[in-house]
Every structure is written in C-alpha cells, then in structure tokens.
Amino acid sequence: MTKDLRLHWLTPFSGQLSDLESVNLASVRLRTAVALRAAQTAGWHSSFGPQIDLKSLGDASCVVVGKPGSNDVEQLGPLWIKSLAKAKSKAKAVRCQILVDYTDHHLGVSTELSDFYRKLLPLVDAMIVPSSALALQLQAYFSGPVLVVPDALEVPITRPVGHNHTPPRALWFGHGTNLIHLAKALAPIGRQLQGAPLELRVLSNRQAIEQFKRALTAIPDGISLKAGDWSLAAMQAHAAECDFCLLPSDPRDPRKMGVSSNRLLTALAMGLPVAASPLASYKEFSEFFVDLEVGGLSELASAPARFHDMVIRAQQTVLPDYLAPSMQMRWLDCLGALMKT
C-alpha cells in the first residue's frame, strides 16, 4: 500500500485522534476513528475536522463525508455542500475521490439529515455503508459504487459466565432513538415471559432515559426496570452482571432497514446470549440469537446457560473478523481501492 495517499474525514469533531475514540457517537468511534487510525498506521497523510483544506487535495486523495449529526447539520450542512462542490470542481483535474460514510438510511425516510444527503449525492463518487442490507436499500437512490465496511467491535471477546441470577438479569443498551422500540416491546416481552420475573437494565443517554420513563404507560407484571447512563465502561460492567441481552426493534420500520449489526455483535462479544428482533442486517447471524418474533425468550430467561454454546460459536467463527485490526485492514483496502480508481 503506497504511503502517498491522502485522506481527510469531514466530521463535526476536531482535536486528537484519541478524542474520536471516546466520543458518544458510535459511528465516529466505530468507523471514523478506526479508519483514521488505520490510515495513520499505514503512513498515509490523514486529517479530520469540520473543514476541507482544498489546497491539500491532489492525486490519490479522498474526502470522506461523515455523519454531521442532527444538531450540527443546519449549520454544517450548507458549508460542507459548498466546500464539496469546490472540491468536486478541483477533483476533475486530479484523482481525488469524494466518498460518503452512510450509516443510516436518511434518504429512505424523512429526517433532519435527509435534505443534506439529497444535495450531497450529485457530488459523490462512492458510498460506504456498514451492512449489505443498507447497500441494497441505497441502490434506489445512488447508481455509483457502494462498498460495505462493518462497524468495528470496541469490546474484547469475553467468554459467557453462568450466573444463575434469580430473577434473571437482562441488559438493553443503545442510542436513545432506539428506546421507542423497547417501550413498544415491553408488553409482548411480558406476554412471552408469562409473568415470570425479570430485571431489565437499560443503558442510554440520560435525557433519552428520562423521556422513556415518562412515555411508559405501564410495565408488565414481573418486569423491574433499572436505568443508567451509557458509557463503554458501564456497558461492560453491567454485561458482566447480566444473564442475557434484549434487543427488540421493528424490522418493518424504514429507519431500521440496513442499520449496523454492531449492537448484536457487541452483546455476543461481551459473552451474553441475545434475544433480538430479526433486523435485515441481523439475518446473516440468525443462528447466534433468539428471534423475538418467533419465540424462545421464556426458555432463554429461565435457562440462559443453555444458550452459551450459541455465543461461543459466534465468538469463535464470526467476531474475530470484526475486531479493530481486521476492520482497519478493511478500511485500508476499501479507501485505497477507491482512491486509485
């Protein structure tokens, strides 16, 4: 791999690369930071931040557009589009590629970021997505190359531990926007458990948890909720004390079509059997989790250790490919190939 390649990643964040590796936005930790760390290790000229230095663009270079974030897009969106249009004009004279790391399907639904991505598309040479499912969804909107680079795991692979807690303890973790699916799933979960007791630990950002609590009209008999702030350390600590992980969602929600499989794989890496909804990006891992729409939650809750073999198989056969060193190589291969086209 040549060391003359130049990479700039457009992101609202600035500072040191180590700062990116600890922000709360998962797409930045698990994608931007991983790609930039790979480029740095390979000796590429790499940088990141909310602005583009047009003078630095040249042969075998690329600009990757990261997610601006709903709080930043109103201010940064127009500036990025304007800068990228100038970069596109210059790119005609040099081999500079404009790429987009597209992690959620904002083109398929109406969100704060939809208009930004619609205006961005005419300027883009290629798109990078975290799942094959999202690549398929994107075909209706973008005719150029779409490459798949999954999210990297940020936790070590930990063998399952049999706790035999009474009542059993389940862990839910995720972005606050996913809490609506947990709230809707509580009643069906309660019916599957048939009143059997369950301690459910919920980790997310504090504001989202407070909204979640206010929105709950009823909690099924037997389920007790314990909520806390998410952090990488807190998630791992709670996982070490829980028996399994619950990840309900809505496979029919357009916003969930093509989302990353990271939460599922993270739970398995932490040694937890998982009961999850069959999202499109989870289907290739269907042998490694209990499908909430099929049933089986009651058996999992009553005897989590029976599902440890499922977790161990995933840890041995699938998860090593998602560790940071493997994902760094994926990013180098992906970006290097695009910059040379």
ROLO-377111 format. One line per field, with one value per residue (C-alpha): residue in three letters; x, y, z. Coordinates in nm, 2 decimals. Last residue first. Layout:
# ROLO-377111
r = (ALA	...)
px = (X	...)
py = (Y	...)
pz = (Z	...)
END
This chain:
# ROLO-377111
r = (THR	LYS	MET	LEU	ALA	GLY	LEU	CYS	ASP	LEU	TRP	ARG	MET	GLN	MET	SER	PRO	ALA	LEU	TYR	ASP	PRO	LEU	VAL	THR	GLN	GLN	ALA	ARG	ILE	VAL	MET	ASP	HIS	PHE	ARG	ALA	PRO	ALA	SER	ALA	LEU	GLU	SER	LEU	GLY	GLY	VAL	GLU	LEU	ASP	VAL	PHE	PHE	GLU	SER	PHE	GLU	LYS	TYR	SER	ALA	LEU	PRO	SER	ALA	ALA	VAL	PRO	LEU	GLY	MET	ALA	LEU	ALA	THR	LEU	LEU	ARG	ASN	SER	SER	VAL	GLY	MET	LYS	ARG	PRO	ASP	ARG	PRO	ASP	SER	PRO	LEU	LEU	CYS	PHE	ASP	CYS	GLU	ALA	ALA	HIS	ALA	GLN	MET	ALA	ALA	LEU	SER	TRP	ASP	GLY	ALA	LYS	LEU	SER	ILE	GLY	ASP	PRO	ILE	ALA	THR	LEU	ALA	ARG	LYS	PHE	GLN	GLU	ILE	ALA	GLN	ARG	ASN	SER	LEU	VAL	ARG	LEU	GLU	LEU	PRO	ALA	GLY	GLN	LEU	GLN	ARG	GLY	ILE	PRO	ALA	LEU	ALA	LYS	ALA	LEU	HIS	ILE	LEU	ASN	THR	GLY	HIS	GLY	PHE	TRP	LEU	ALA	ARG	PRO	PRO	THR	HIS	ASN	HIS	GLY	VAL	PRO	ARG	THR	ILE	PRO	VAL	GLU	LEU	ALA	ASP	PRO	VAL	VAL	LEU	VAL	PRO	GLY	SER	PHE	TYR	ALA	GLN	LEU	GLN	LEU	ALA	LEU	ALA	SER	SER	PRO	VAL	ILE	MET	ALA	ASP	VAL	LEU	PRO	LEU	LEU	LYS	ARG	TYR	PHE	ASP	SER	LEU	GLU	THR	SER	VAL	GLY	LEU	HIS	HIS	ASP	THR	TYR	ASP	VAL	LEU	ILE	GLN	CYS	ARG	VAL	ALA	LYS	ALA	LYS	SER	LYS	ALA	LYS	ALA	LEU	SER	LYS	ILE	TRP	LEU	PRO	GLY	LEU	GLN	GLU	VAL	ASP	ASN	SER	GLY	PRO	LYS	GLY	VAL	VAL	VAL	CYS	SER	ALA	ASP	GLY	LEU	SER	LYS	LEU	ASP	ILE	GLN	PRO	GLY	PHE	SER	SER	HIS	TRP	GLY	ALA	THR	GLN	ALA	ALA	ARG	LEU	ALA	VAL	ALA	THR	ARG	LEU	ARG	VAL	SER	ALA	LEU	ASN	VAL	SER	GLU	LEU	ASP	SER	LEU	GLN	GLY	SER	PHE	PRO	THR	LEU	TRP	HIS	LEU	ARG	LEU	ASP	LYS	THR	MET)
px = (-0.98	-0.68	-0.85	-1.13	-0.90	-0.71	-1.02	-1.17	-0.84	-0.74	-1.08	-1.10	-0.75	-0.86	-1.17	-0.95	-0.73	-1.04	-1.22	-1.50	-1.34	-1.27	-1.65	-1.76	-1.63	-1.50	-1.71	-2.02	-1.97	-1.92	-2.25	-2.45	-2.28	-2.39	-2.75	-2.83	-2.66	-2.95	-3.20	-3.53	-3.47	-3.37	-3.66	-3.91	-3.75	-3.79	-4.04	-4.05	-4.08	-3.81	-3.56	-3.31	-2.95	-2.65	-2.80	-2.96	-2.62	-2.68	-3.02	-2.90	-2.87	-3.23	-3.35	-3.48	-3.58	-3.34	-3.29	-2.91	-2.69	-2.42	-2.05	-1.94	-1.86	-2.22	-2.36	-2.12	-2.22	-2.59	-2.53	-2.30	-2.53	-2.54	-2.87	-2.99	-3.36	-3.41	-3.53	-3.78	-3.95	-4.07	-3.79	-3.91	-3.67	-3.61	-3.25	-3.25	-2.92	-2.85	-2.75	-2.63	-2.35	-2.06	-2.28	-2.34	-1.96	-1.92	-2.19	-2.07	-1.72	-1.83	-2.06	-2.44	-2.62	-2.85	-3.19	-3.32	-3.65	-3.85	-4.05	-4.28	-4.61	-4.58	-4.47	-4.74	-4.78	-4.41	-4.36	-4.22	-3.96	-3.85	-3.82	-3.60	-3.40	-3.35	-3.22	-2.97	-2.81	-2.86	-2.84	-3.14	-3.12	-3.41	-3.47	-3.71	-3.98	-4.20	-4.54	-4.59	-4.24	-4.37	-4.66	-4.42	-4.20	-4.50	-4.59	-4.23	-4.18	-4.33	-4.11	-3.80	-3.88	-3.92	-3.58	-3.40	-3.37	-3.19	-2.89	-2.83	-2.81	-3.05	-2.93	-3.13	-3.10	-3.26	-3.47	-3.30	-2.95	-2.80	-2.47	-2.32	-2.04	-2.00	-1.65	-1.53	-1.43	-1.28	-1.50	-1.49	-1.61	-1.56	-1.86	-1.89	-1.73	-1.95	-1.88	-2.13	-2.01	-2.23	-2.60	-2.74	-3.10	-3.27	-2.94	-2.92	-3.16	-2.93	-2.62	-2.82	-2.88	-2.51	-2.42	-2.20	-2.21	-1.95	-2.07	-1.88	-1.81	-2.03	-2.11	-2.46	-2.55	-2.48	-2.80	-3.01	-2.79	-2.84	-3.22	-3.25	-3.05	-3.33	-3.53	-3.78	-3.72	-3.54	-3.27	-3.18	-3.08	-2.83	-2.45	-2.35	-1.97	-1.97	-1.69	-1.54	-1.25	-0.94	-0.75	-0.67	-0.81	-1.17	-1.12	-1.09	-1.45	-1.55	-1.36	-1.55	-1.88	-1.75	-1.69	-2.04	-2.20	-2.00	-2.09	-2.46	-2.46	-2.25	-2.50	-2.83	-2.65	-2.49	-2.76	-2.89	-2.54	-2.29	-2.24	-1.90	-1.81	-1.49	-1.25	-1.01	-0.65	-0.46	-0.36	-0.43	-0.63	-0.42	-0.50	-0.88	-0.83	-1.17	-1.35	-1.53	-1.24	-1.02	-0.67	-0.46	-0.14	-0.10	0.16	-0.02	-0.06	-0.22	-0.45	-0.56	-0.62	-0.82	-1.04	-1.10	-1.17	-1.42	-1.59	-1.65	-1.59	-1.74	-2.04	-2.10	-2.15	-2.05	-1.70	-1.40	-1.21	-1.26	-1.06	-0.77	-0.75	-0.67	-0.88	-1.18	-1.53	-1.81	-1.67	-1.53	-1.26	-0.95	-0.73	-0.41	-0.23	0.14	0.22	0.15	0.00)
py = (0.44	0.46	0.64	0.39	0.09	0.25	0.35	0.00	-0.19	0.04	0.03	-0.35	-0.36	-0.14	-0.36	-0.66	-0.48	-0.34	-0.67	-0.75	-1.06	-1.21	-1.20	-1.46	-1.81	-1.83	-1.57	-1.67	-2.03	-1.93	-1.73	-2.03	-2.26	-2.02	-2.07	-2.34	-2.11	-1.86	-2.11	-1.94	-1.62	-1.81	-2.05	-1.77	-1.57	-1.87	-1.70	-1.65	-1.27	-1.24	-1.44	-1.59	-1.52	-1.69	-1.89	-1.57	-1.41	-1.34	-1.22	-0.94	-0.67	-0.72	-0.69	-1.01	-0.87	-0.97	-1.22	-1.24	-1.47	-1.25	-1.31	-0.95	-1.03	-1.16	-0.82	-0.63	-0.84	-0.76	-0.40	-0.37	-0.52	-0.18	-0.05	-0.16	-0.12	0.02	0.37	0.20	0.04	-0.31	-0.48	-0.31	-0.34	-0.55	-0.60	-0.79	-0.92	-1.22	-1.32	-0.99	-0.89	-0.89	-0.70	-0.43	-0.37	-0.38	-0.12	0.10	0.11	0.19	0.46	0.46	0.64	0.42	0.26	-0.02	-0.17	-0.44	-0.68	-0.92	-0.76	-0.57	-0.20	0.05	0.39	0.44	0.77	0.94	0.67	0.69	1.07	1.03	0.76	0.98	1.27	1.04	0.88	0.51	0.20	-0.01	-0.29	-0.53	-0.75	-1.03	-1.21	-1.47	-1.31	-1.51	-1.44	-1.42	-1.20	-0.96	-0.94	-0.85	-0.58	-0.45	-0.43	-0.09	0.07	-0.11	0.02	0.37	0.33	0.30	0.68	0.70	0.52	0.17	-0.07	-0.34	-0.59	-0.88	-1.01	-1.33	-1.32	-1.50	-1.50	-1.82	-1.65	-1.87	-1.68	-1.64	-1.59	-1.24	-1.10	-0.76	-0.45	-0.19	-0.41	-0.25	-0.13	-0.30	-0.19	-0.24	-0.07	0.12	0.22	0.47	0.44	0.61	0.64	0.30	0.12	0.26	0.00	-0.28	-0.13	-0.09	-0.46	-0.53	-0.35	-0.07	0.16	0.33	0.54	0.63	0.93	1.18	1.54	1.46	1.28	1.56	1.76	1.45	1.38	1.72	1.71	1.38	1.48	1.62	1.31	1.20	0.84	0.65	0.91	0.91	0.54	0.54	0.48	0.65	0.71	0.93	0.95	1.23	1.10	1.30	1.18	1.53	1.78	1.68	1.68	2.06	2.10	1.83	2.01	2.33	2.14	1.97	2.31	2.44	2.11	2.12	2.47	2.41	2.10	2.25	2.49	2.30	1.97	2.01	1.90	1.62	1.48	1.57	1.20	1.15	1.28	1.11	1.33	1.14	1.16	0.96	1.28	1.61	1.78	1.97	2.31	2.25	2.23	2.09	2.19	2.02	1.80	1.52	1.45	1.18	1.17	0.79	0.61	0.28	0.33	0.68	0.54	0.26	0.50	0.72	0.43	0.31	0.67	0.73	0.39	0.25	0.57	0.81	0.59	0.53	0.90	0.92	1.03	0.82	0.71	1.05	1.21	0.97	1.11	1.45	1.76	1.81	1.68	1.79	1.54	1.56	1.29	1.39	1.12	1.15	0.85	0.88	0.59	0.33	0.00)
pz = (-0.94	-0.72	-0.43	-0.43	-0.40	-0.12	0.07	0.06	0.13	0.40	0.56	0.55	0.71	0.99	1.03	1.09	1.35	1.52	1.58	1.34	1.17	1.52	1.58	1.34	1.39	1.75	1.92	1.73	1.83	2.19	2.19	2.06	2.31	2.59	2.50	2.76	3.02	2.99	3.15	3.25	3.05	2.74	2.76	2.80	2.52	2.28	2.05	1.67	1.67	1.95	1.74	1.97	1.86	1.70	1.42	1.28	1.22	0.84	0.94	1.17	0.90	0.79	1.15	1.31	1.66	1.93	2.21	2.28	2.48	2.65	2.64	2.59	2.23	2.18	2.31	2.08	1.78	1.83	1.90	1.59	1.33	1.16	1.04	0.69	0.74	1.09	0.97	0.73	1.03	0.93	1.12	1.44	1.74	2.05	2.16	2.50	2.63	2.86	3.21	3.34	3.58	3.34	3.09	3.35	3.38	3.00	2.94	3.23	3.08	2.74	2.87	2.90	3.18	3.39	3.41	3.63	3.52	3.70	3.49	3.68	3.58	3.26	3.28	3.21	3.04	2.97	2.80	3.11	3.16	2.80	2.82	3.12	2.95	2.64	2.86	3.04	2.75	2.72	2.94	3.04	3.29	3.29	3.60	3.50	3.70	3.52	3.44	3.12	2.99	2.63	2.74	2.92	2.61	2.41	2.66	2.68	2.30	2.24	2.51	2.37	2.02	2.15	2.32	1.99	1.94	2.27	2.13	2.27	2.56	2.69	2.95	3.10	3.46	3.57	3.89	4.05	3.90	3.77	3.70	3.42	3.25	2.88	2.74	2.68	2.34	2.39	2.34	2.06	1.78	1.44	1.24	0.90	0.57	0.27	-0.06	-0.28	-0.63	-0.82	-0.90	-0.59	-0.47	-0.55	-0.49	-0.13	0.01	-0.12	0.04	0.36	0.38	0.29	0.61	0.74	0.43	0.21	-0.08	-0.40	-0.63	-0.46	-0.57	-0.71	-0.38	-0.14	-0.20	-0.12	0.18	0.33	0.26	0.45	0.76	0.98	0.89	0.63	0.53	0.26	0.20	0.57	0.56	0.84	0.83	0.51	0.50	0.19	-0.06	-0.27	-0.47	-0.58	-0.88	-1.00	-1.26	-1.21	-0.84	-0.84	-0.94	-0.69	-0.41	-0.49	-0.47	-0.15	0.01	-0.07	0.04	0.36	0.44	0.37	0.60	0.89	1.04	1.00	1.01	1.35	1.60	1.37	1.33	1.06	0.96	0.79	0.44	0.33	0.13	-0.09	-0.23	-0.49	-0.68	-0.51	-0.24	0.01	-0.13	-0.08	0.30	0.40	0.72	1.00	1.12	1.02	0.89	0.72	0.52	0.49	0.69	0.72	1.10	1.03	0.77	1.01	1.29	1.06	0.95	1.31	1.44	1.16	1.19	1.54	1.75	1.50	1.41	1.78	1.88	2.25	2.18	2.31	2.00	1.84	2.12	2.06	1.71	1.86	1.82	1.59	1.57	1.34	1.08	0.73	0.70	0.50	0.35	0.14	-0.02	-0.08	0.16	-0.11	0.00)
END
